[in-house]
Amino acid sequence: MSPSDPVEIYVARDSQDAHVAQLFLESRGVSAHVVGDFADAVGCGTGGLGIKDTAPKLWVLPEDAPRAIELIREYESSRSRRETEPETSGSGDAWLCPGCGETVEPAFGVCWNCQSERPAP
């Protein structure tokens, strides 16, 4: 392994999680590559392998790894908060994202475009 070879920084739950995390990193200036998401696409079984062996992973260049790891912690923390918060009914008004100015439907707590959190009322 060469010092310039990409390094694994995140094991995702599934292909969707991997790509959302990739977008999260890239929206913050860190280039990332998803590796291993083909198993979801073709419906392969794991053959007794554990999740760490078959799950999609994010890889970055070594010089980006410290920042990427910090951002992944932020991503996971944000995801955990969203999973434990009660779901909204989707009623109410759409909101304007403070990060990019995109209009976001009321059912969503995170902007689809830049992953900024919905501002507090």
N, C-alpha and C positions, 0 to 999 in steps of 0.2 A: 504494500500500500504506500503510495506516494503522499507526501505532505499536502499536495494540491488536490488529492482525490476528494470528492464529496463525502460528507459524513451524515449519518442518520441522526435526526434530532427528534423525531416524533413517530409513534406508532398509532395510527388512526383506528377508530372503531370500524369504519367501513369506507368505501370509496367516496361517498358524499362528504363525510367528515374530513377525509384527506384533502379533498379539493377546496372545501370551505377554509380549512386551515392554511392551505397554500395561498388562497386569495387574501386571507388575513395578513400573512407575511408579506406578500407582494404589494399590498396596498400601503404597507409601511416601509417599502424600499428594500426588502430582502427577497432575492430571487430564490425560489424553491422548486424542487422537482418531486412529483409523486411517483413512487416506485411500487409496483406490485398490486395495482388496482385491477389488473386484468382478471383475477380470480372471480371478483364480483360480476364482471361483465359476462363471463361464460358460464357462471353457475357452478364452478368447481367445488367439490367437497374438500374438506381439509385433510382427509385421510389419517385422522388421529393426530394431526399437528395442532399445536396450540395457537392461540390468536397472534402471539408475537411472531410466529413463523409464517403466517398466511395473510395477516392484515396489511393494508397499504401503509407505506411509510413515507415521510418527508425527508428529503436529503437537501443539504445546502453546502456551499463551499466552506472550507474550514475557517476562512477569515470572517464569514458571516455567522458562524455557529453560536458564539456567545450572545449576540443580539437576537438571533432566531430563537434560542432557548428561552430567553427572557420574554419574547413576544408570545411564544407558545404557552408559557405559564399564564400570561395575561388572557390569551384565547381560552384556555381551559377554565380559568376562573370565571370568565364571562359566561361560558357555556354552562358551567355548574349553577351559576345564579339564575340563568334563564330556565334551567330544568327544574329548579326548586320553587320558582315563583308560580303562583296560580296563573292559569291561562286566562287571557282576556276574552271576552265574548266576541270581539271584533267589531263591536258597536262603537259609535263615536266618530270623530273626525279623523281624517288622514293627518299625518304630522309631517313637518318639514325637517329633514335631516340637518343637524347643525354642522356636520362634517363636509357634506357635498352639495347640499341644497335640494336633494331629490325628495319628491313627495312619496311617502311610505304609507301603506294601508294601516288602519288602526290596530289590526290583529297582531302586527309585528312589533317587537321591542328592539329590533336591531335593523339598521338600514341594509337593504339587499345589495346596494351598490358599493358602500365603503365600510360596512360593518360597524358604523358608529352606533352607540347606544341611544335609545330614545330619551330625549330630555325629560326630566321630572316635570310634572304638571305645575 
